[in-house]
Amino acid sequence: MLAPVTHILPIVTIRQKRLLPAPGQVFVRKGQKVKAEDVIAQVYLTPTHASLDLVRGLGLSPDEAERFVQREIGEKVSQGDIIAGPVGLARRVVRAPGQGWIIQVKHGKVFFEIEPPPYELRAGFPGSVESIIGDRGILLQTTGAFLEGVWGNGRVGSGPLRIQASRPEDVFTQERLDAGLNGSVVLAGYCDDPAVLQAATQMPLGGLILSSMASALIPLALETPFPIIITEGFGLLPMNTAAFTLLLQHDREEVSLLAEPYDRFAGTRPVIVIPIETGDVLTMPREQIFFTPSAQVRVIRAPHRSQIGTLIALRGGSDVLPSGVRASTGEIRLQNGTRVVLPLANLEVLE
């Protein structure tokens, strides 16, 4: 049976696609070295539109107001530029609400298309450009530690890693925040308090790595200006020991968070990158492999969720579980020494 894989690797050659959401302009070249904060590409996304009421703005009838329009259809203007007027002793005018174009003047109104600010794609982590992917982005390469999470809020950021959890099961509280963490990527535990995220936003942090989070905090987490990556899921879950141990080894080192949403079909998931220049570099394992005895696995469903163990044996045929469901199972020795039999569908391989 094929097994999903989560990568938690101490040092590996990392190749990540960095793509725009739509075709745009790429600024870098093949072989160029980039920093995490460098803008490597940009695109102008869907513009917004506004209706400017000349009648109300100028205090005239529709026909009279249209005679005071100073701009031509299709003309580009900047924010604050006068569109119509001045009129009367008060010198009443109608100004552009942003940079954009006049697309129509009709019935005493100016219909205006506002040019959005460009969407800027940043490298996300330091590395070299291995290849250019058309007008969409690049393939970026570096070496370092690499950890995959299960949820991200869509942001990208970096900073020195600061450990604020002494154990995998720690809870992230407001007392763990102080001014010395400004700009840092904080490794915390479980978070269920909105006041903690709000306080972190005010500092602000460079990023946040959580073992788990209350699902009620998802809307707030999506609005935070810095990246948040969750390694285990939602609910009170301790961080798996493989990820926790690896992150502890890199306290105060520079770390990058690419908190992309987990999407199996698009091939994206949130990742943590810690650049390392020396060491025996591993080859990135495959995304899916077969379950085999001696494989290190993580349990992804209750009652042993987030626990790590070793797959001792694959049980032949299909076992009938206590729920009455028939499923392929395996015998696992958990890190605490307990042996359990679990459905293979409740497991993933850690590499």
Secondary structure, 3 states (H helix, E strand, C coil): CEEEEECEEEEEEEEEEEECCCCCEECCCCCCEECCCCEEEEECCCCEEEEEEHHHHHCCCHHHHHCCECCCCCCEECCCCEEEEEECCCCEEEECCCCEEEEEEECCEEEEEECCCCEEEECCCCEEEEEEECCCEEEEEEEEEEEECCEECCCEEEEEEEECCCCCCCECCHHHCCHHHCCCEEECCEECCHHHHHHHHHCCCCEEEEEEECHHHHHHHHHCCCCEEEEEEECCCCCCHHHHHHHHCCCCCEEEEECCCCECCCCECCEEEEECCCCCCECCCCCEEECCCCCEEEECCCCCCCCEEEEEEECCCCEECCCCCEECEEEEEECCCCEEEEEHHHEEEEC
